[in-house]
Amino acid sequence: MPGIAFAAPLVLAALIALPAIWWLLRITPPQPSREAFPPFRLLLLLKRQEETPATTPWWLLALRMLIAGLLVLALAGPVYDPNARLSANDGSLAVIVDNSWASAADFDKRRATAENLIRRAGESDAPVSLTFTADRNPDATFKRADEALSVLAAAKPAPLPADRAAAAAALTASFQQEKPERAVMIADGVRGVGDAALFTALRDAGVTRLDVIGADNAAAIAVTGADNAADRLTVTAARLQTATPQTVAISARDIQGRVLGATTIAFDAGQAKASGEITAPFELRNEFARLTVDGLDTAGAVRLLDDSFKRRSVGLISGEAGDRSQPLLSPLYYINRALSPFANLSEANGSDLVSAIPAMIKARPSVIVMADIGRMPASAEKALTDWIRDGGSLVRFAGPRLAAAPADDPLIPTRLREGERALGGSMSWAEPQTLDNYPENSPFAGLTPPDQVLVKRQVLAEPTPELAGLTWASLKDGTPLVTARRIGAGRIVLFHVSAESSWSNLPLSGEFVEMLRRIVQLSHSSNAARSEDGKAVLPPYRLLTAAGALTTEKGLAKPIEAGAAVTPSFDSPPGLYGGEDGFEAVNLFASDAALAPIAYPQDFPVTESGFAGDDAFDLKPWLFAAAAILALADTLAMLILGGAFARRAATAAMFALALTGGLAGGVDPARAEDARPGDDVLMSRLDKTHLAYVITGEAEVDRISERGLAGLSDFLYYRTTLEPGDPVGVDIAKDELSVFPILYWPVDASAAMPSENAISRIDAYMRSGGTVLFDTRDQASSITAMGGVSANTERLRAILARIDIPPLEPVPQDHVLTKAFYLLKSYPGRYSGSPLWVEAEPDAKSDPNRPARQGDGVTPIMITGNDFAGAWAVDNLGAPLLPLVPPDENQREMAYRTGVNIMMYMLTGNYKADQVHVPALLERLGQ
């Protein structure tokens, strides 16, 4: 049927099953009726002329066949598209595509329309001529459909107007070899150079009709002027003249994309040019870098503004959550103080690197500084790599997390040795080192290394032949302090010490400020040059893409003469020319430019239409609704035939109720969303402290986890002042985790591997102060594994490989966990052989002045294999569910005490660590 398309046409093959459904339904007998037992009643029935049919009535059978057919059609995804006729093809096809700035907003839709046309031509082996009007060298030769599709896939819009004269010349040359039988133009709607030449070329080739698609382009709006007067900025915009009023929002943005001012421009009916004003102080208007039309991503919707001074944009990300009460211990504090005088700083929004890093990159910073970030999610790592290759500068600082990360991290300049190097202290033969003279290839060359800067800890680089060329600063013993490597147009810089004062006093020195300043100044730097005739020329600095974004890709752009009027072209596309210390803007339109629609010749037939799919109507929900209504009618008919309704009134009421419910369910399936847990569920978990476990999807594992935390909750209620609520099972991919102090995660190899998004949410939860207790529950199996690794442990390794975890160690004898409530020496569960692993603490003896740890000293991760929940689990009467290995009830008591200590440690932090000083205090007081 013309205009009908299917999203999944293969599903229609299920229609061949309709005869089988007919046969099955036909032999299905109706429901038997109930009769009274008296024999004379049976005799009366023998005299009846009508007999009970042996098959389903024909009308009920037809109804069910109709329901089956509707379901098959609905699953095939039928769509009615009145523009689908444009895909028909009768012979050789010439496709002209405007890939100009005005097509950028919906270029994917234009590409899909051209692809549909070419595929239809390929079905009849018809040759295709594919021509782009905004290419440097248009190619209109006829080729096979598959070759044309390859060219189309690589096409992209250009930040320039359509040059239809060049396209007409290419078409004329191509038509000398073969004449098209049909021509389709996917137009941007804006009048360009050589429109008449294009129509003449088509008419001379014998084309009797031109189908024009997408010429009604609402995205063809351009910012054509900006007049910065003494007290206001006047913005002028142009559009295609239409009879419809239109209002657009204009934002004045700085180099980082932040909105500093805004106005609206109202076009009256039939008006093609209008203006608006932005009133702001002169100093603020000097920070404007570009004017943009909100909601439009085209080169014409951007007006670049010249500016002789630009502050760099620097994004800051830390591996630990900020501590407002102790700002001097935050690594970002020293970086912020060092860079704030000469850069615009912005910190990451949240601890989830999967969303925080792409969001920061989207803000287009010149430099991103990362303090002690170890493992990164794959998507965040890829986003950073792509950003660096495009010209970004990544500055990283070492720390415990980076020291524990894999040595082959692709986002470090050189391969690192695992762990960290301590200089000085009772456990080290080396002394703290000072800085050596800077190499000549270093941006720090010329600075005098201060003697007061001492380095006590560092991460070491593996010795390689290229290490000397990558080193910007080193210590007196020759080990690198700062290394850097170029990747694409950008670079990666690594400080082998932390960004705060625990590893060195470098962040407290003026040398730290100067180092960071010079590194930031290197980002996106360029210098003006002189041509052979002595004229000042400006190289490309930032070029404008067709989508209205500034990019570092220069392509074939050439330098422009400083101060000269430049007409945008392929040699000098729109963008910024010069360097970071001064640039000139080349805009797409002059201040007096106007936009006009394409003028078609009166003697040349033209048919205009929209894109395929623009006016499409999805038939799937209506087919599902019709099938649901007919299914209810079928159910009602069966009830009536079976004698379920004795009274006609009851039948009518039931039918009306079913029909109302069916319509509501068929027309609005989205109401199922209301059943999802929302704010009420979240608020209900804030009334008390709830112990939470991770839902694995394995029914028995989740049941033991729930009963185990229930048993521990009862023990806490009777032995402590804590009165926890009922245990809660959480879905780490969806539920809010921040309301729980700890998550118990029973690792099970048979459960599905968590997604990257779920792992990232767990990583963010741990960075924000939460703790995850991983229990592999495999102590018994690992004893018999003869040194092997159980499946649960393998699964745990796979999970932790994607999480930025700190270095770990078994609970030391002086840890707070040993005395948080009970005095403990071991931490058994159902088994007793596995140690309890926690975050490793700094060596107090080698670093007596170490700062307090983040999160009040609470470890973000615990690991055991002793099956805590198996020891805690009780039934509804409070009796243990699982036996212990070995069967020792004292071990169960110690398992409960372990759970109490863990909860008290989670809720109170490391305050009990101060009790170790009580004897010394009493001695000083003479007591």
Number of C-alpha atoms within 10 A of each C-alpha: 5 11 14 17 18 19 11 13 13 10 15 16 10 15 14 9 11 15 11 10 14 14 11 12 19 16 11 12 13 15 12 10 9 8 9 8 8 8 8 9 11 12 10 9 12 10 8 8 6 8 8 9 9 11 13 17 14 11 9 16 19 14 16 20 17 16 20 19 18 22 20 18 21 24 20 20 19 20 18 18 19 19 19 20 12 20 16 12 19 11 16 21 24 28 21 24 26 31 29 28 29 32 34 28 22 17 22 13 17 23 19 16 21 25 19 18 22 28 19 17 22 21 10 13 13 21 23 29 24 26 28 27 28 24 21 13 12 19 19 23 21 24 15 15 25 14 14 22 21 11 12 19 11 7 14 18 25 26 30 25 25 28 23 25 19 22 27 25 18 21 26 21 14 18 21 10 9 14 19 21 17 20 19 21 20 25 26 31 24 24 19 20 15 17 20 16 17 22 19 16 20 23 16 13 18 13 19 14 16 19 17 22 25 23 21 18 20 16 22 25 24 28 30 25 21 20 12 15 10 9 12 15 20 16 24 22 29 25 24 24 18 16 12 10 12 15 11 17 15 26 22 25 20 21 20 17 18 13 16 16 19 19 18 18 20 16 22 16 12 13 17 18 23 17 18 18 19 20 16 15 11 14 8 12 20 17 18 23 20 19 24 25 25 14 12 21 22 29 34 32 27 29 29 25 21 17 16 11 12 19 18 20 20 25 22 21 25 21 22 21 17 19 13 9 7 11 12 14 20 20 25 23 15 21 20 18 11 22 19 11 12 14 20 18 19 16 16 18 14 14 23 21 25 22 16 17 24 18 13 21 19 12 16 20 23 27 29 28 21 21 27 22 22 21 21 21 19 13 16 17 19 15 14 21 20 16 22 24 16 17 21 26 28 27 22 27 22 24 28 22 19 29 24 20 23 16 17 12 16 13 22 20 22 25 18 21 18 17 19 19 15 20 20 17 17 10 11 11 9 14 13 17 21 19 23 19 17 19 16 10 11 16 16 20 14 11 12 12 16 15 10 11 19 18 25 23 21 24 26 20 19 14 13 9 8 9 18 16 13 19 23 23 26 21 18 13 11 12 22 25 22 21 23 22 18 15 18 14 16 22 24 23 24 24 22 28 30 25 29 23 20 20 23 20 18 24 23 15 14 11 18 18 19 15 17 17 16 12 16 23 19 17 21 19 12 18 15 17 16 12 12 7 6 8 11 15 20 25 22 28 25 22 24 27 23 26 23 24 15 20 16 18 16 16 11 11 16 16 19 21 18 19 10 9 10 17 15 18 14 17 14 20 25 31 29 25 28 23 19 22 15 18 26 23 21 24 25 28 22 15 15 11 15 18 21 15 18 16 12 13 12 7 7 14 13 15 10 14 16 18 22 23 17 13 13 17 13 17 16 19 17 14 22 21 22 19 23 20 21 19 18 16 18 17 14 18 14 15 14 14 14 14 14 11 15 9 9 9 10 10 16 12 11 13 17 11 11 17 17 12 13 19 14 13 17 18 14 11 11 9 10 9 8 8 7 8 10 10 9 8 10 14 10 9 17 12 10 12 18 22 22 22 26 21 21 24 13 12 10 10 17 19 14 21 29 25 22 24 26 26 24 26 25 19 20 20 14 10 12 12 8 17 16 18 17 17 21 19 20 18 15 22 16 10 13 13 21 13 14 19 18 26 23 23 20 26 25 22 16 12 14 11 15 14 12 17 17 15 21 24 23 21 25 24 24 25 23 19 20 23 21 21 23 21 24 24 25 21 23 17 15 19 14 10 11 8 8 10 13 19 17 22 19 14 19 20 11 13 16 13 15 16 21 22 22 22 17 16 15 16 20 15 12 11 15 24 29 20 18 23 18 14 13 15 15 17 26 26 29 27 25 22 18 22 17 20 20 23 19 15 15 13 11 10 11 16 16 10 9 14 13 11 13 18 19 14 19 21 25 22 19 21 21 25 28 26 27 30 32 25 29 29 23 22 14 10 6 12 10 18 16 15 14 18 16 10 11 11 12 9 20 22 16 20 27 24 22 26 23 23 22 20 21 21 22 22 13 13 18 21 12 15 15 9 12 10 9 10 11 12 12 10 9 9 8 7 8
